[in-house]
């Protein structure tokens, strides 16, 4: 599928909130299965783009051999951004790649990534303890899996469906996404905390060690966390969140030229333009998102206010026309103003409701004033 210039511009739009897609899967994929797996991944990305055309896609992949790279390759072909969290220091991580060809492939993908960063060592791990295969090194893979599960809206899993006791394995990462991330990979949950979980797009995947997986090979199965019993409940809950993100991005792009001067003023009211040049890119990203959300909130607040004033004036016109007809001028034209005014008021009300002026004002104000969530736009550490 060719990427249009508009989509390329959208990917580069710093204030757009992306759909973040995490990746987990087996390393030992069968070479003959690659085309069919790519087709399924491509179909998932295309469906997300078709359902949310104003929203860029961002893929989180640690670029391990096999599934991680397969999804990353397809995502880059589709114009998505690639962010690479590394479970180990890069030189140490590359020791797990079997051939020089594999290391070269990793390096090529890394060059195309929008961001790459190394996760810190897990608690009690040391630089020496992770150098050899074993529990400490496996814990780093579980740590990057937990990071991906926590920061993604959707997890694509190229998985045979078998749950194993392997720490950092695909089964464990799928469990993190569906049921929440336990200690020590996340802080202990409090009683009122919302479980940080989401849907898993499971592509049934044969592998060298299990060429006959459970289920129909290459079939997409959408798995739901506890409480999400069907695709209908997903559409009503999680799907609504993605739709609202797309609406925000669409408004930001559609009104970009109209509100450009207001956007610049609001941005500079927080940090002057010259001073913002000294900020990290992550801080500038948050500043841009704040400015866009604040500008849109003010814009839809005005639209809501103007709508209420107009409704009041139209209603007043209806009352006056009726009174004039009843007491001063019994002319059919005067009487006709009454139903026309009422019809105009009802039409304006439903138009404002369909456009969502009230909800957008409140949602974008909450987005502007809410605390920023940790971003995946980290630098290499």
C-alpha positions in Angstrom: 0.0 0.0 0.0 1.5 3.3 -1.1 1.8 6.1 1.5 0.4 9.4 0.5 2.1 12.7 1.1 -0.6 13.6 3.6 0.1 10.5 5.6 3.8 11.3 5.6 3.1 14.8 6.9 0.8 13.3 9.5 3.6 11.1 10.8 5.8 14.1 11.2 3.1 16.1 13.0 4.6 16.5 16.4 1.3 17.3 18.3 -0.6 14.3 16.9 -1.3 11.6 19.5 -0.3 8.2 18.0 -1.9 4.8 18.4 1.0 2.9 20.0 1.3 -0.7 18.9 3.4 -3.1 21.0 5.1 -6.2 19.5 5.9 -9.6 21.0 6.5 -12.9 19.4 8.7 -15.9 18.7 12.2 -15.7 17.4 12.2 -19.1 15.6 9.6 -18.3 12.9 9.5 -20.6 9.9 10.9 -18.8 6.8 8.1 -20.2 4.6 5.5 -18.5 6.8 6.9 -15.0 6.5 4.7 -13.8 3.6 1.4 -14.9 5.4 2.5 -13.4 8.7 3.3 -10.1 7.0 0.0 -10.1 5.3 -1.8 -10.5 8.6 0.3 -7.7 10.3 -0.3 -5.5 7.3 -4.0 -6.1 7.5 -4.1 -5.1 11.2 -2.2 -1.9 10.5 -4.4 -1.0 7.5 -7.5 -1.6 9.6 -6.3 0.7 12.3 -5.4 3.4 9.8 -8.7 3.0 8.0 -10.6 3.3 11.3 -8.5 6.2 12.5 -7.3 8.1 9.4 -6.1 11.2 11.3 -4.0 9.3 13.8 -0.4 8.2 13.1 0.8 4.7 14.1 3.8 4.1 16.3 5.3 0.7 16.8 7.2 -0.4 19.9 9.6 -3.2 19.1 12.9 -4.3 20.7 13.9 -5.7 17.3 14.8 -9.2 18.5 15.1 -11.8 15.8 11.9 -13.2 14.3 8.5 -11.6 15.1 9.9 -8.2 16.4 11.7 -7.5 13.2 8.9 -8.8 10.9 6.4 -6.4 12.4 8.9 -3.6 12.4 9.6 -4.1 8.7 5.9 -4.1 7.8 5.3 -1.0 10.0 8.1 1.0 8.3 6.7 0.0 4.9 3.3 1.4 6.0 4.8 4.7 7.1 4.5 4.1 10.9 7.1 5.4 13.3 9.4 2.8 15.0 10.5 3.2 18.6 13.1 0.6 19.9 13.4 0.0 23.7 16.4 -2.2 24.2 16.4 -4.7 27.1 20.2 -4.6 27.4 23.1 -2.3 26.5 23.3 -2.5 22.7 26.6 -4.3 22.5 25.4 -6.8 25.1 22.1 -7.2 23.3 23.7 -8.0 20.0 25.4 -11.1 21.5 22.0 -12.8 21.3 21.9 -12.5 17.6 23.2 -15.7 16.0 24.9 -14.4 12.8 26.6 -11.3 11.4 23.8 -11.0 8.9 21.3 -10.8 11.8 23.4 -8.1 13.5 23.5 -6.1 10.2 19.7 -6.4 9.9 19.3 -5.1 13.4 21.6 -2.2 12.6 19.7 -1.3 9.5 16.4 -1.3 11.3 17.9 0.7 14.1 18.9 3.4 11.7 15.3 3.7 10.5 13.9 4.0 14.1 12.5 7.3 15.3 13.8 6.6 18.8 16.0 4.0 20.5 16.8 3.8 24.2 18.2 1.3 26.6 16.1 0.3 29.6 17.7 0.5 33.1 18.8 -2.7 34.7 16.1 -4.5 36.8 16.4 -4.4 40.5 19.3 -6.5 41.8 20.7 -6.9 38.3 24.3 -5.7 37.6 26.3 -5.2 34.5 28.2 -8.4 35.3 25.2 -10.6 36.2 23.5 -10.0 32.8 26.4 -10.9 30.6 25.7 -14.7 30.6 22.4 -16.4 29.8 20.3 -17.0 32.9 17.6 -15.6 35.2 19.1 -12.1 35.4 19.4 -11.7 31.7 15.9 -13.1 31.2 14.6 -10.6 33.6 15.7 -7.8 31.3 13.6 -9.3 28.5 10.6 -9.5 30.9 11.3 -5.8 31.8 11.2 -4.7 28.1 8.1 -6.8 27.6 6.4 -5.1 30.6 7.5 -1.7 29.2 5.9 -2.5 25.9 2.7 -3.8 27.5 2.4 -0.8 29.7 2.9 1.8 27.0 1.0 0.3 24.1 -2.7 0.7 23.3 -2.7 -2.6 21.4 -0.3 -5.6 21.5 0.4 -7.6 18.4 1.5 -11.1 19.4 2.9 -13.6 16.9 2.4 -16.5 19.2 1.7 -20.2 19.2 -0.7 -19.8 22.1 1.3 -22.0 24.5 1.9 -20.6 28.0 5.3 -21.5 29.4 7.2 -20.6 32.5 9.9 -18.8 30.5 10.5 -15.3 31.9 10.4 -12.7 29.2 8.6 -15.1 26.8 5.7 -14.1 24.6 3.2 -15.9 26.8 4.2 -13.8 29.8 4.0 -10.5 27.8 0.5 -11.4 26.5 -0.5 -12.1 30.2 1.0 -8.7 31.1 -1.2 -6.9 28.5 -4.4 -8.8 29.3 -4.2 -9.0 33.1 -1.9 -6.2 34.2 1.8 -6.0 35.1 2.8 -7.4 38.4 5.5 -6.5 40.9 8.5 -6.3 40.3 7.9 -5.0 36.8 5.5 -2.4 38.1 4.8 -0.8 41.4 2.3 -2.5 43.7 -1.2 -1.5 42.7 -3.4 0.5 45.0 -7.0 -0.3 45.7 -8.4 2.3 43.4 -5.9 1.9 40.5 -7.2 1.1 37.1 -5.6 -2.1 35.7 -3.3 -1.0 32.9 -4.3 -3.5 30.3 -5.7 -3.7 26.8 -6.4 -5.9 23.8 -4.0 -8.4 22.3 -4.1 -9.0 18.5 -3.0 -12.6 18.5 -1.8 -14.0 15.2 -1.6 -17.8 15.6 2.0 -18.5 14.6 3.8 -21.8 13.9 7.4 -21.9 15.0 10.4 -24.2 14.6 9.8 -25.7 18.1 6.0 -26.0 17.6 5.0 -26.1 13.9 1.5 -27.1 14.8 0.2 -24.4 17.2 -3.2 -24.3 18.9 -5.9 -22.9 16.7 -5.9 -22.1 13.0 -2.4 -21.0 11.8 -2.2 -17.3 10.7 -5.7 -16.6 12.0 -6.1 -13.3 13.9 -7.7 -13.7 17.3 -8.5 -10.6 19.3 -8.1 -11.4 23.0 -9.8 -9.2 25.6 -8.8 -8.4 29.2 -11.1 -9.4 32.1 -14.4 -7.7 31.7 -14.2 -7.3 27.9 -16.3 -10.2 26.8 -16.7 -9.4 23.2 -15.8 -7.2 20.3 -18.9 -5.2 21.0 -17.7 -4.3 24.5 -14.3 -3.4 23.0 -15.9 -1.1 20.5 -17.9 0.6 23.3 -15.0 1.1 25.7 -11.5 0.9 24.3 -12.6 1.6 20.7 -14.2 4.8 22.0 -10.9 6.0 23.4 -9.1 5.5 20.0 -11.9 7.3 18.3 -11.6 10.3 20.6 -7.9 10.4 19.9 -8.6 10.4 16.2 -11.1 13.2 16.6 -8.5 15.3 18.5 -5.9 14.7 15.8 -8.4 15.5 13.0 -9.4 18.8 14.7 -5.7 19.7 15.2 -4.9 19.2 11.6 -8.1 20.6 10.2 -7.9 23.8 12.2 -4.1 24.2 12.1 -4.1 27.2 9.7 -7.1 28.8 11.2 -5.7 28.7 14.7 -2.0 29.1 13.9 -1.6 32.5 15.6 -3.6 31.4 18.7 -1.5 28.3 18.9 1.8 30.3 18.8 0.5 32.7 21.4 -0.6 29.9 23.8 2.7 28.1 23.4 4.7 31.2 24.0 2.7 32.1 27.1 4.1 28.9 28.7 7.7 29.1 27.5 8.9 31.8 25.1 9.9 30.4 21.7 13.6 31.2 22.1 13.8 29.5 25.5 11.9 26.4 24.2 14.8 25.7 21.9 16.9 24.6 24.9 14.3 22.0 25.9 14.7 18.3 25.2 12.6 17.0 22.4 10.4 15.1 24.8 9.7 18.4 26.7 9.0 20.2 23.4 6.6 17.4 22.4 4.7 17.8 25.7 4.7 21.6 25.2 3.3 21.2 21.6 0.6 18.8 22.8 -0.4 21.2 25.6 -0.6 24.2 23.2 -2.7 22.3 20.7 -5.1 20.9 23.4 -5.4 24.3 25.1 -6.0 26.2 21.8 -8.7 23.7 20.7 -10.3 23.8 24.1 -10.6 27.6 23.8 -11.9 27.3 20.2 -14.7 24.9 21.1 -15.5 26.8 24.2 -16.2 29.9 22.0 -18.2 27.7 19.5 -20.3 26.4 22.4 -20.8 29.9 23.7 -21.8 31.3 20.3 -24.2 28.4 19.8 -25.9 29.1 23.2 -26.2 32.9 22.3 -27.6 32.1 18.9 -30.1 29.6 20.4 -31.2 32.3 22.8 -31.7 34.9 20.1 -33.6 32.5 17.8 -35.8 31.5 20.7 -36.4 35.2 21.5 -37.3 35.8 17.8 -39.8 33.0 17.9 -41.5 34.5 21.1 -41.5 38.1 19.6 -43.0 36.9 16.3 -45.8 35.1 18.1 -46.5 38.2 20.3 -46.4 40.6 17.4 -48.8 38.4 15.4 -51.2 38.0 18.4 -51.3 41.7 19.5 -49.9 44.0 16.8 -49.8 42.6 13.2 -51.9 39.5 12.3 -50.0 38.9 9.1 -49.2 35.3 7.8 -45.6 36.3 7.2 -45.2 37.3 10.9 -46.7 34.0 12.0 -44.5 32.0 9.7 -41.4 33.4 11.5 -42.5 31.5 14.6 -42.2 27.9 13.3 -39.2 28.8 11.2 -37.4 30.1 14.3 -38.2 27.0 16.3 -37.1 24.8 13.5 -33.8 26.7 13.2 -33.3 26.4 16.9 -33.8 22.7 16.9 -31.5 22.2 13.9 -28.8 24.3 15.5 -29.1 22.3 18.7 -28.7 19.0 17.0 -25.9 20.3 14.8 -24.0 21.5 17.9 -24.6 18.2 19.5 -23.4 16.2 16.5 -20.3 18.4 16.3 -19.7 17.8 20.0 -18.8 21.4 20.9 -19.5 20.8 24.6 -17.7 17.4 24.9 -14.7 18.6 22.9 -14.3 21.7 25.0 -14.3 19.6 28.2 -12.2 16.8 26.8 -9.5 19.1 25.4 -9.5 21.2 28.5 -8.9 18.0 30.6 -6.1 16.9 28.1 -4.4 20.3 28.4 -4.6 20.5 32.2 -4.0 16.9 33.0 -0.5 15.6 34.0 1.5 14.3 31.1 1.9 10.6 30.9 5.5 9.3 30.5 6.4 9.4 26.8 8.1 6.8 24.7 10.1 9.6 23.1 13.0 8.9 25.3 16.6 9.4 24.3 19.3 6.8 24.3 20.6 6.4 27.8 
